[in-house]
């Protein structure tokens, strides 16, 4: 993937797309590229292109239509909820008064929406699968459209705990009782609270004390992280189960790397980064399980893994959207394979942590050919993380120093 995609959450802010289902929004978002316009730059739309839509995500622009007086539009105001071209009849210039983010929707897709044929968007799985995709990808999206594909879901208890933690009136004692209803979960949280990452003066033996030491936000992220482990279990054929297990191991490796990297970044909570790393490839699970219908892939695993890798971010976005997880997590998963992800945010964001962790991981494992793997220093995300260090780079010994921590974290997540 070479471009940054529009977040499904943001797509829902615009009137032409607000009535689409979450799956439709995610499908469409994967076709839309976030474009950047620096202050002072402009784009000119001819009268022949007025059928398309231009939507403002961030910043302020001045529109100079051929037949109207110039006017200003701010991202988030009432006018920006529709295409900037809605009121234009002829050629129009769009001038950025600040740094701007926007996206364009083709006239074809807008025509479907204007004709009140929104559901038909997902009747074109060929578009979302891509013209050069393997037939298994097209079949997957066709079955997903019909609700015949089982997507991973958060266990009920994890949902209850996450909802309870969001309650401002929550008492730790009540949360303790809820978590204690699952002895395995309680034991894992206490083990984490007693680990070198959170260890205090005394060993913790009660879940109440573990929650107090970890804090509510950390507890919620760890509960979801532990719940993800359950998604790997399957009754599929042995060769499929082996692929699922390998996928889980990769998620643990990246989760641990993200946790360690976030310790070098004050803006990102390590536990949030851990969760993003664990979730980065969750879209692989339903794709791998779906592949059980194609027994020929048992002897062509490399081809299957390539197909899965190319499509995991889109499917992962759908899963996290269904889980109602924060937009930052969805964006990180959606763009985890976008090496040159570059929004206008000046400081590092969660997606940057995941991308840099992926780059480190690929270099370590040499999963990509040298020609396909960009230089670490060329990644915008690496540059943003380095900006927090006086010498302009992350410590050369970061992986050596972190190796023990990564090993401990992997052990904690694997049990």
N, C-alpha and C positions, 0 to 999 in steps of 0.2 A: 504494500500500500504506500502511495507516494503523497497523498494529500490528507489534510485534516478534515474530518467529517463534522457536519452539524450535529450537535447533541439532540437526541430525541426530545429531551425536556424543553429545549429552546424552540424546537420546531412546533411544539404544542402551543407556544405563546402567540402564534400568528393565526389569524382567523381562517384562512383557507385550509389549515391543517388541524385545527383544534378539535374537529369532530371525528378524526380518524382514530381507529383503535391504536393501542400502544404498539402492537406488532406492525401495523401499517406505517405508523410514524417512524419506527426503527428501520423498516425496509426502505422507506423513502429517504431517511437521513443518510443512509449509506451511499446514496447517489449524489449527495450534495456536498460540495466543497466549500469550506470557509475561506473566503478571499479577504485579503488585507489591502487597505488603502491608507497610505500615510497622509498626514495633514498637508493640505495644499494640492494633493494629487486629484485627478478627476477621471471619470469615465464618461464616454459619450455614447448614448443609445440612439440608434437611428430609428426612424418611424417604422422601418420594416421589422424591427426587433421588439416592438412594444407588446407583442403577445406573450413574451416571457415575463417572469416575475423577478424583481430585485428586492430582497428583504434585508433590513438593517438589524444587525445583531448588537453592535456596540458602537458608540461614538455619535457624532453629530455631522450631518451633511447639509449642504445647500443645493436645492434643486433649481435649475434654470431651464424651464420648459420653453420651447420655441414660441408658444402662443399664450403663455401666462407669465405673471410677474414671479420673480424668484421668491422662494420661501424656504424656511429652515425646518428640518426634521431631526428630532432627537430619538435615539433608541429608547424604547419603552413608552413613548407617548402614544396617544390614540392613533395618530396617522401612521405610525410605524408598524401597526398591527396588520397592515395590508402591504401589498407591493408598492414600492416607491413610484412605480409607473402607472398606478391606477388612474390618476387624473390627467395623464399626459396624452396629447393627441398627435404630436409630431416629435421631432428630434428633441432630446433632453440631455443636459449635462448634469452629472452628479458630482459635486465637488466636496471633498472631505475637509471639514473645518477642524476636526481632531483626527487622531488615528482611528480608523474605522474597520470594523469587521462586518462582512455581509455575505449573502449567498444568492445564487441565481437558480431559479426553477424553470425548466424548459416549458415552452408553450404547450407541448403535448401533455405534460402532466397537469398543468393548470387547466387545460380544456376539460380533462376528465373531471376535475374538481368542480369547475363552474357548471358543468352539465349535471351536477349532483350524482356523479357516478363514482364517488370516493371508494366504495367497496371494490370497484373494478381494479384499483391500483394493485391489489394483491392477486389479481387474476393474471398477472404477467410475471410469473416466477422466472421466466427466461431472462427478463430484464435484470432481476436481482441476482440470479445465478451468474450472469455474464455470458456473453456469446461463445466464449471459448472454454466454458466450464465442462467438467466431466458430467456425464448423464446422472451420476449418483447425486450430484449437487442439485440439479434440476428436480430430480425425484424427491429429494429431501424437502425442498421449498414447496413443492406441490402438496406433499403430505402435511407439511406444517400449516399450509393454508387451510387444509381440511380438518385441522386439529387432530390429526392422526399420529403426531409425533409427541412422545412424552418428554417434556422438558423438566430438568431438575427443579425441585421445589424445596423451600426451607422447611425443616421439621416444625410441627405445630409448637413444640416447646420453645424453639428458638424464636419463633414469631411472637409468642407470648412474652418472652423475656425482653425482646427488643421493644415491644409496645409498652411494657411496664416501665422500662428505664426512661422512656420518653415522657412519662407522667411526672410533672413537677412535684407532686405530693407523695411520690414513692418513698416508702421507708425501707431502709436496707434490710431490716428483719423480714419484711414481706418478700423481698427479692430473694433472700436466703432460702426461705421455705420453698419458693418456686423452683430455684435451681437444685435444691436438695431432692426434689422429686425424681431427678435423674442422677443416681449415684455416680455413674461414669463421668458425666459432665462436671459434677461437683469435684470429683477427684482430680480431673485434669486442670480445673481452674486453680485448685490448691497447689498442685504441682507447679503450675506456672508462677503463682505468687511466691513460691519458695525457691524459684530458679534464680540464677545469678542476675537476671534482668531486673528483678523486683525484690530480691532478698533483703530483709530487714535484720534487726538484731536477734529476733526470736523466730523460731520455726512456727508456721501457721498450721493449726490442726482443725480449724472450724471454717466453714464456708463464709460465715459472716465476716470474719477477720480477713479472709482472702479478698472479698469484695471491697472492703474498706481500704486495703492496701492497694489494690489495682485501680480503684475508681470506677465509676459507672460507665464512662465512655469506653475505657479499656475492656471492661467486662463484656459489654455488648459486642465489641469487635471480635473478642476471643470466642464468645459463644457462637457467632456466625462462622468464624474460622473453623472451629471444631465440628460444626454441623456440616461443613463442606466435605469433610472426610467421609461422611456417610454416603455421599453421592457416588463414590467410586464403586460401591458394592453393586454387583450385578449377577444375574443368573445366565448371562450370555455365554456363548461358546468360549472355551479356554483362550483361544487366540485373541478374542475381543477383550477378555478380562485382563490379559497381560498388557494390552495397549492402554486400558483404563488405568491400570496400576502405574505404568510408566508416566502417563499424563499427570497422575497425582504426585508422583515423585518430582516431576518437573515443577509443579506448582509449589511444592514445599521448598525446593531449591530457590525459586524466584522470590517466594514470600520471605524467606530468611534473608536473602540479599537485600530486598526492599527495606526490611526492618533495620538492617545494619546501615544502609545508605541514609535512611531517614534520620539516623542519629547524628549525621553530619549536616543536617538541614533543619534549622530551627522552626521553619514554617510548617513542617509536616510531622504529625504525630507518628511515631514508629509503628504503633498498633494499626493505624489506618493504612500505612504503607504495607504492612504485613498482609492485611486483608486484600488489598489491591493485587499484591503479588500472587496470593493464593487463588484469586478469582480470574487472573489474566487469561487463563486457558479453559475456563469452565465451559465455554462453548464447544470444546472438543468432545465433551461427554456424550451429548445426544447424537453428534455426527458419527462417533465411533460405534455407538450402539446401533445406529441405523445401518451401518456398514455390514452388520451381521447378515443382512438380507442378500449380500453379495459375496458369497463364499470364495469367489476367485481372488478377492483381496487378501485372503489368508496367505497367499503366495506372492503378493505384490504389496507388502506392507509399506515400503518406502513411497510408493505412488499414493497410497491411501493417506499416509501421514502428511504428504505435501498438500493434498486436497483439503484435509482437515485444517492444516495450518492457514491456508488461504481464506478459510471461511469462519474460523473460530471467533473472531472479534465481532462479527455481525450477530452470530447466534448468541454469543455471550452477552451482548447488549440487550437482546430480547429477554434473556433469563433475568438479568439484574433489574430490568425495567419491571418485570413481573413481580420481582421481590420487593419493589419500592425502595431500593437502596439509594443513597445520596447520589446526586448528579455527578459529583467528583469521581465516584467509583465507576459509574457507568461510562463516563468520558475516558477514564484511564483504561478500561477494558476495550472500549471501542477503538482507541488509538494506540494500543500497546504495540502494534506492528508498524506504526507510522514513524519511521526513524527520524524524519525531519519535521516533526510536530513543532509548530512555532506560533502560538497565539500571541496576543499583544501583552499578556500579563508580564510585568517586569520581573517578578520573583518566581521561583520554582513552584510548581503545582504537583499534585499527586501523579499526574501522567508523566511528568519529567522523571520522577523517581523510578517508575516502572520501566520506562524506555532505557534509562542508563543501566538499571539492574539487568535488563534483557541483554544489553550490549556486553556488559561484563560477563554474563553467563554464556553468551554465544562465543566470546573469545576463549573462555575457559574450556568449553566443550567442543569448540570448533565444529558446531553444527552447520554453519554456513560456509560456503566456499569463500576464500579470502577476497575474491573479486566482488562478491555479493555483500560483504559486510563493510559498512562504512567505518572510517576511522573514528575512534571514540571522540577525538578532539573536534571533529567536524559536526557533531550532533548539537543542535540548539539546546537540547535538554541538558547535555553535559556542561555547556557553556553557562547556563543559568545556575546550575548547582555550584559550579566553580566560582561564580560571582560572590558567593558567601565566604570565600576564603581569600586571605590577603595575597597569597602567592598566585592566585588565578587558576588554580587547578586542585582537584581532589588529591589527597595524599597518595603517592605512588604505592605506599605499603598498605592501602586500605583493605585489600583482599587478604593479605597475609595477616594483618592485625585482626581482621574480622573472621578468619577461618574458624577459630575456636567458637566464637559466638554463633556462627552459622551452623556449626555442628551441633551445638546445644539446642538451638531453635528447631532444627530439623528433627532431633530426637524427641523434643516436646510435642511436636505436631504429628509425629509418626505413631506415637503410642495410642 
